[in-house]
Structure formats: C-alpha cells, structure tokens
Amino acid sequence: MRTRMAAAQSAWSESREDELDDLRFAAGSSDNKFQWPDDVLNTRGSVSGQTVGARPCLTVNKMPQHILQVTNDQRQNRPAGKVIPADDEADIEVAQIFDGMVKHIEYISDADVAYDTACQNQVTYGEGYWRILTEYCDDESFEQDIKIVRVRNSFSVMLDPMIQDPCGADAQYGFISDDIDKLDYERQYPDATPLSSLMQNINDAAKATWLGKDTVRIAEYFYFDHEEATLNLYPENNTAFTGTIKDKMLQQAFGKAIKSRRVDRRKVMWIKTNGYEILEENEWAGKSIPIIRVVGNEYEIEGKLYISGLVRNAKDPQRLYNYWVSAEAEMLALAPKAPFIGAGGQFEGYEHQWKTANTTAWPYLEYNPDVTDGKGSPLPPPQRSMPPMAQTGLIQAKMGASDDIKSTTGQYNSSLGATSNERSGKAILARERQADVGTYHYVDNLARAVRYSTRQIVELIPKIYDTQRMARVIGEDALVKMVKINPQQPMAVNKIMDSQGVVLDKIYNPSVGRYDVMVTTGPSYMTKRQEAMEAMATILQSNPQLWAVAGDLFIKNMDWPGAQEMAERFKRTMDPKVIEDTDKSPELQAAELQIQTLQQETQQLHNMLLSVKDSMESQELRIKEVTAEGNAQVAAYNAETARLKVISTALTPEQMQDIVLGTVQSMIASGDLLTPAALAGMGGNSAPQAPMQPDPMMQGDPATFMENAALPSSEVAPL
C-alpha cells in the first residue's frame, strides 16, 4: 500500500502543483493577491514598511464568471443515466424500476451536490471526483442503502497513474485520504497502536506524510485481489465455476461440461489504514473501484500525465489585465495633482490656501489682482493646468487583455451576456452555440462520469437489495411510489393476477438479466414543465376552443398552490371521450370489458332477486290470508259441531225431526235449497237456461217432503 501511494504521489506531483496554482489563481482577490507573482509584489509593495512609494496591485478577477458559464450550464442541463436491457432475460419494466431506484439513490444522497462539486473542480483546475459507498438505513436495521458522496478536495484522491479511461474505470487501485484530529482518532480506533509508539517507530519522511502535529492521516485503500478459476459451460447456456455448489448441481443434471476456460476472478478489497496497520478491512460488493473521476483537459507528455482546466490558459491574460488596470489607476489616481499657474505676487498673503487647494475644499480662493504685465495691464487670475489623461495605448492594451481572456476560455461577449451586433434570435443562438462548442468537452466528460457511476449503482442494486423488501422509486415527473423486490423469484417480473386475468400487483427481481446504461443530457423536469406551460399558453391563446380538449393539462403544469386540485375539477367538466385513455394495452382493455360485462350480469341478477323477493312476499301474504280464512272456517265448524253434539244429547228424535223440518222449510222458502233436477241443469252448460220451475217433489208441507225423500229416521238422529 505504501509503495503504491508513493508511486502515485510521484506520478501526479507535477500536475498537482500546477492544478493547485490554478485553484489559487481562480480564488484570487484584492485581499489575497493570488493573481500577482511574489516577485512583482515585492517590487511594487511597501518599502521598509513605508507605503509612500508603493504602486497599486489591483485584482479584477474575471475567472469566476467564465467558470460559472460552464458549471451553471451543466446545472441547467444535467446529465442523467438511463437503464436499458442488455440481454434476453432483462425486462423493460425492470429497467424502469432501476431508473427509479437510481433517482431515489441520487435524491437521498444529495447527488447533485457531488456532481456540482466535481464539475466545479474539473472546470477550474482539471479533475473532480465523487465516490459510491453503502450505509445501513438506520441504527436498528440490517438493510443497506447505496449513497453517492461528494469529494470536495480532489487532491485527497490518488488513482492508479497508469489509467487510460477518463473516468478511471481501469484503475487497479485508488486512495482517498483524510486528516482527522488525534483525539477523534483515539476515540474511533481504541485498539490501534498508540500514536506515541508510531512516532518512535517511523522515520521523519513518513511522519510528514502520515502524522501531523495535531492530526493523523487515514487512508481508504481500494485494490483488486486476483484469483484464478475455471469457468465451465453446460447445456442451456448454464455456467459455473469449478468447485462451487452450482457447478456440482449442473454436473448432476447434465454430466460433463461442454467446454471450460481459465478466468482471472477479481474482487475489490477495501482497507482503512493509518499507513502502518490495518484499522478496518472488508470486501467491496461491486466489481469496480467506487471512485468516479471527472477530467477536464488531459495530456500525456513523455510518460507523465498533465491535467488542466479552464483557468490554465487564461492566467497570463488575466495577469496582463490586472497590470494594465493597475497602471491606469496609477496614472490617473496616484499621479501628482494638476498645479495652479499664476504670476509672481498673485499668491502673496494667501499662500496657505493655494498650497492646500488640491487637498482642501476651500469655499473661495483669493489672489492679488494688482500684478501687471509690465505695461500696466492686470494679469488674468491663476488657472489649473490640464490634468493627466490615460494614454490610448494603455486603454487598447487593457481591452486586448480582456479579449485574450475570452479567446483562451472560448467564451465571447454574447455568451457572457453582453450585447453585440446580432439582432435576430437565430443569430444570437448561433453565437452562444460557439461558446458551448468551445467548452462542451467539460460537460461531455461529466456525462461519461455519470454513466460510469450509474453502471456501478445498477451493478450494486441486486447485491445490496438482496432480501425481500419495499423499495422506493422516483419517476421522471418526480412522483414517488413503492415497489416490491424479491431476489429469490426466478423471473424478472412476477405479475399477480386474479381469475379474470387482471393484474393486481407486480414483484420485481433486479438480479435476473443484464442491464446497461446510456446517458441523456438536457433540462430538468421542472424546466421542461415551464417550457410546456409556455408553449401550451401560446397555443391556447391562439385557439381558445382547445380549452375543452387540453385545459386540464395546461392548469396541471402550473406551479401556484391549488393548481393540481383545479386541474382535477376542470377535468370532471370535460367530455369523457376526450380524457379516455386510448393507449391502454389489449390485456387491460379486455379486463375492463370483462368487468363491464360482470357488472351488467350482476345488475340483472340483482333485479331478478328483487322480483323473486316481491313474488315471495306476495305469496307469503296470500298464504297467511288463506290460512287465516281456513282457520276461521275450521273454528266455526268445530264450534257448530260442538253445539250440535250438545244439542243432540239434550233433544229427543221427535224434537230433532221438528228442527230439521223447520230448517228445510225455511231454505225452501228462501230458495237456498235446490232440487236434483235444478242441480243437473247447472252442470257446466254456459247456454242460457229457462226459468227454474219448482219441483213437484218440493211442493207441499215438510212432512210430505220427508216422505218423498224416504229419509230414514235412524239417520236423522245423528244429524
């Protein structure tokens, strides 16, 4: 570790010195004088503590504005990684879930701070960094989250100097160093070797590197551990390394491997060290060193790598500008004040006022008017001579230095906001595009770094999210939702459906299939939203009738409070055919059709049940009425039978015969009793009948009737 660190420091030392000077120069101001060389300051400053003869050393720093032109353009058009499927087992829906998880990781990590810091350092002096690490969600959980962390001090990072990839993807090792207080060191690492022992056992050069007066340097060291292995190929494109459980299972299933090859298996190791002992050690879950490099200008000269940013080539023009500004100030402000010119004797008696006229604002100045020109004519009053003026060559030199700064940075007046002779919008955009072309490689290198970082995150997600859990994802429109992750299921997407084929839920396995990353650069979602609102406002203003078609979308893109609620209310007033979703999948359309059919059938069954219920209630009511009527008749019959029984026991047969005869006689008189012939005439014939005539049998008294009926007396008594 110490050998590699010494080699990296030696390889980067010359470039790092220039980069540090670029950083100091960009931070120059009138207070620190970073933009003035020390030897020039010594000749223009105070002499022996006296500032009487000092010359101005002004600093008009134009570097920050040129740097911000590049970095702020990057903030307006942020690069973003987009996950895409890379093989047949990968699924487009899982790729979208990856996108959402990456956005969530960037959100919880404040990744925009890491990206902006790296871009700022890249543009200023040539290289910026951020890192990827994993942390537990909280102190009471074993679940981990992936984080993107900024590296504010790029000089604390040392990568393998033999790298060829601009992002450092092929680095074999890397360091991230940090100086911590000695008290914090003893608290964090109580089992480490005491600092007193380290001070005695290491040499002075090592002490200067690792041990300070009040600090201790702690380095995180990433490196590859290599192991040779044999990879076997089995039918159905199954692969496994020799000696693994999977390889033994495949041998039992398929027998001998189809072919084999030697593989150099690498795993990333991580240690934390004080330079002489390992304080912590672990294996990194990813396959790459999690240090992301963003480079500006890169040159390899005679085997050494030199890095620079926007400031490097603009330093001399900036120094010239400062010099000419100082010279102009010296000529105008510090030059002797213009004297008053008058004839001898005009100032007698008023010497004090005239001597202090350049420093004191006297309300009036007097002079002697009786001084003549020798011929008796009085001389004119004293007059001030012409003040010194800035030389034309000085002004041109200053303007030339300003133009040199623009040309070395590739940014001109229009891109800096100054007015020029362009009048049309197209011409102005063309001039601004020239500046973008001159600095586009900074944004492009940042996009490469974001792509490499996103690839590492996509690779880490299946390894960190290795248990069943709910994962939060963020869509392109910044809406947050929760998805289910199950790394144990065999398919990439498991759709939970009901008996009708309607999808109720989805469970994802990010470890199935391979995914790659592409990068897109453009405005943020909020910027696109504002542009959409402006475009829709223009369209609706020229075509007001479109409010009935797209009014809810226009209101939805507004940012004032209550806009979303108003959009929903406006949507309810629109024609349902307009807001109907025509982009539904065939499966969803079939499911909706089935739902509608089931709803109709359910309504029909409901109506039938209501009809049956009404019929049953009427039948029950009729049964109750018939039952009540029958019960009343039975009760009357029982009562009459009981009465007759009582009467039959109390009357003699002669009395009973008299009662029967009286009853029959009354029935004959009322017409309630019909003769057998009359009954036969009523036997279902619907034709008109002749008037009924009394039967001769029924004529006469009751005794005659009883005789004709030949009713035995033995049968009368029981009645």
HELIX and SHEET records of a PDB file:
HELIX    1   1 ARG A    2  ALA A   26  1                                  25    
HELIX    2   2 ASP A   38  ARG A   44  1                                   7    
HELIX    3   3 MET A   63  GLN A   76  1                                  14    
HELIX    4   4 ILE A   92  SER A  109  1                                  18    
HELIX    5   5 ALA A  111  TYR A  125  1                                  15    
HELIX    6   6 SER A  154  SER A  156  5                                   3    
HELIX    7   7 LYS A  182  GLN A  188  1                                   7    
HELIX    8   8 LEU A  195  ASN A  201  1                                   7    
HELIX    9   9 ASP A  204  TRP A  210  1                                   7    
HELIX   10  10 PRO A  235  ASN A  237  5                                   3    
HELIX   11  11 ILE A  245  PHE A  254  1                                  10    
HELIX   12  12 ARG A  312  ALA A  314  5                                   3    
HELIX   13  13 LYS A  315  LEU A  332  1                                  18    
HELIX   14  14 GLU A  351  LYS A  355  1                                   5    
HELIX   15  15 THR A  392  THR A  409  1                                  18    
HELIX   16  16 GLY A  425  ILE A  464  1                                  40    
HELIX   17  17 TYR A  525  SER A  542  1                                  18    
HELIX   18  18 PRO A  544  LEU A  546  5                                   3    
HELIX   19  19 TRP A  547  LYS A  556  1                                  10    
HELIX   20  20 ALA A  563  ARG A  572  1                                  10    
HELIX   21  21 PRO A  576  ILE A  579  1                                   4    
HELIX   22  22 PRO A  586  ALA A  650  1                                  65    
HELIX   23  23 PRO A  653  SER A  670  1                                  18    
HELIX   24  24 PRO A  676  GLY A  681  1                                   6    
HELIX   25  25 PRO A  696  MET A  698  5                                   3    
HELIX   26  26 PRO A  702  ALA A  709  1                                   8    
HELIX   27  27 SER A  713  GLU A  715  5                                   3    
SHEET    1   A 2 PRO A  79  PRO A  85  0                                        
SHEET    2   A 2 TYR A 515  THR A 521 -1                                        
SHEET    1   B 3 GLN A 144  VAL A 151  0                                        
SHEET    2   B 3 GLU A 127  TYR A 136 -1                                        
SHEET    3   B 3 ILE A 291  VAL A 295 -1                                        
SHEET    1   C 4 VAL A 157  LEU A 159  0                                        
SHEET    2   C 4 TYR A 173  ASP A 181 -1                                        
SHEET    3   C 4 THR A 215  TYR A 234 -1                                        
SHEET    4   C 4 ASN A 238  PHE A 241 -1                                        
SHEET    1   D 5 VAL A 157  LEU A 159  0                                        
SHEET    2   D 5 TYR A 173  ASP A 181 -1                                        
SHEET    3   D 5 THR A 215  TYR A 234 -1                                        
SHEET    4   D 5 LYS A 259  THR A 273 -1                                        
SHEET    5   D 5 ILE A 278  GLU A 283 -1                                        
SHEET    1   E 2 ASN A 297  ILE A 301  0                                        
SHEET    2   E 2 LYS A 304  SER A 308 -1                                        
SHEET    1   F 2 PHE A 340  ILE A 341  0                                        
SHEET    2   F 2 GLN A 383  ARG A 384 -1                                        
SHEET    1   G 4 ARG A 469  ILE A 474  0                                        
SHEET    2   G 4 VAL A 480  ILE A 485 -1                                        
SHEET    3   G 4 VAL A 503  TYR A 508  1                                        
SHEET    4   G 4 VAL A 493  MET A 497 -1                                        
END                                                                             
